[in-house]
Amino acid sequence: MTGLREQKKSRVRTAIYEAAISLFETDGYDAVSVERIAARAGIAKGTFFNHFASKADILSAWHEASSLAEGEDAAGAMTDNLRDALLRPALAAVRFAQTYPALWAATIRETPSTPSLRRLEAQSDERLRQRYEEAFREAIASRMIKAQGDPQTLAALAVTLLTGCVREWIVLESRPLSLNAHLTRTLDNYLHVLGYTPYDGRG
């Protein structure tokens, strides 16, 4: 009996989630109320709050699912090219931002006031920082960068620059550059300051 109850609970949660995401994508996050989500999912408004604390927590569920997919999309062997190692996961995030611009923009706006989103953002940034730290450690060992600094600090700065670049671009009304170009230019400027020289396999 417990198993049946859990299956029913899971089905209802999925119905709420799918109804909400569909409405967010067609009408925009701000225009969609909990009442409309409940009506689309075929449940009472009170049932909604048995599964999600707020409308923003649906964005948390979406963010978590997107982060997992994004991580798989960006996965791959480390490269001898530091620029590629840093750019690959950042561009994976860009692809999600470009595919779901309204949802990403809503997520960014709601993050400061939504604990579940803040937690997910911190976890996502930490995973990226760890990947970047490994890339910087290899670059320093290979003498690809001239700047003195520990890999952890260099990685943290790169995460701040690149994730901030993506989030800034999403909320801008005027966008003189594409997100890919904006992100790439930001990274290239950072690497230039570090005195980055790609490893050519000699010496």
N, C-alpha and C positions, 0 to 999 in steps of 0.2 A: 504493500500500500504506500509505503514511504517513497518507493521508487516511482510510482505513478504520479504522486503529488509533485515530486521533483521534476518529472518530465513535463507535467502541465505548467509548472512555474517557469520552466525554461522556454516552453513554447510561447507563453504570454510575454515574457521578457523580450524574446526575439521579435514577436509581432509589434511590440511597442517600439523597439529599436528600428526596425525596418520602416515602420510608418513614419517615424520622426525623421530619419535620414532622407526618405523620399520627399517629405514636405519641405525640409530644409533646402534640398537641392532645387526644388521647383519654385518655391515661394520666398526663400531666404529665411535665415535663422530668426531674425528679429520679428518677422511677420507671423511666425507660427507659435501658437499658444499650446499649453498642456491640454486644454480642452479639445483642440483640433487633433492633436496626436492621439488622444484617447478615443475620439470618435473614429478616426481612421483605423485604429487597431481593434475597434469593436469592444472596448472595455469602458468601465466607469472611470471617471476622473480619479477617484480615490485609489483605484487599483494601480494607476500609474505610479503613485508614490510608494507602493509596496515593492516596486522594482527599481526605481530611480529617485534619488533625493531631489533632483531638480532637472530642468530641461538641459542645463549645462552638463549634467552628468552623462547624458547621452553622447555629447561631444567627447567626453572622456573615454567612453567605450569605443567610439569611432577612432579616436586618436591612438588608443592602445592597439587596435586591430591594424591601423595604418602603419604604426611604428614597427610592428612585427613584419609586415609585408615589405616595408621600406628596408628593414635590416636584411631580409633575404635578397632583395633586389641589389643592394650595395655589396653583398658578400662576395668574397673572392680572395685569391691569393694576394699576399703583399707584393708590391711592385718595387723595382729599384728606383723608380721615378717618384720622388717625394710629392711633387705637384699632383700627379695622378692619384697617389694614395690619399691625399687630402681632398681632392676634388670629387672623386668617385662617390663617396657617401653623401656629400653635399648636393651633388646633382641628382642623386636618388630622391632626396627630400624635395628638390625642385620639381621633379616629375609629379609627385603627389600634390604639391601646391598648385601646379598648373592644371592638373586634372580636376581638383576639387577646390577651386579658389574661394568660393563662398564659405565652405566648411572650415577651411584653414583660417580664413580671416576671422570667423566667429570664434574659433578655438583660441586664437591669439588674444582677441578682445576679452574672452571670458576667463582666461587663465589666471590673472591676478586675483580674481574673486572666487575661484573654484578650487578647493583643496585637492580634489582628485586630479585635476588638470595640472596643478603645480607639481604634484608628485610625479606624474608621468613625464612632464617636461624635464624635471631634474634627472630622472632615470635615463631618458633619451640622451640628454646632454652628457651624462657621465659615460654612457656606452661609447659615444662618439669620442669623448676625451681619451678614453682608454685606447681606442684604435689609433688616434692621432699620436698619443704618447709612444706607442710602439713604432709608428712610422718615423717620428722624430729621433727616436733612439737609434734606429738603423741609419738614418741620414747623418747623424753626428758621428757614428762609428765609421761611416764611409767618407766622412769629410765633405759632405755635399753642402753644408751650410757653414758659414764663417762665424756667425754670431755665437757668443758664449752664453750659455743658458742651459738649464736642466730640461730634459724632455717633458716633464710634467708641466712646467710653467709655459713652455712654448706651445704645448698641446692645448692647455686651458685658454691661452690667448687666441689660438686659431679657432677654437669652438665659439668663443665669445664673438669674434669677428664674423664668422660665416653664418652662424645661426641668427645673429643679430641682423646680418645683411638680408637674409631670407625674410625674417619677420618684418623688417622695415619696408621692404619692397612690397609685401602683400598689402600693407595698410596705406601705402602712398597713393595719392590720387593722380599725380603726374609721374610718369615713368619713362624717362628719356632713353633708358636701356632696357633690354630684355632681362629677365631674372638671371638667365644663364650668363649673360655678358656681365651683369653687375657683380655676380658672385665670383666669376673668373677674374675680373679686374681687381676685386678686393683681395683675393688670394694671391694674385701675382704681385700686388703692391707689398703685401706682407712678406712674401718670399724674397722680394728684392731687398727689403730692409735687412733680412737675415743673411744676405749675401749668398743666396742659394745658387748652386751650380749642379746641374744634373750629372749623375755618375755616367761616365762614358766607357767604363769597362777597362780603362788603361791604368797602369801604375799600381 
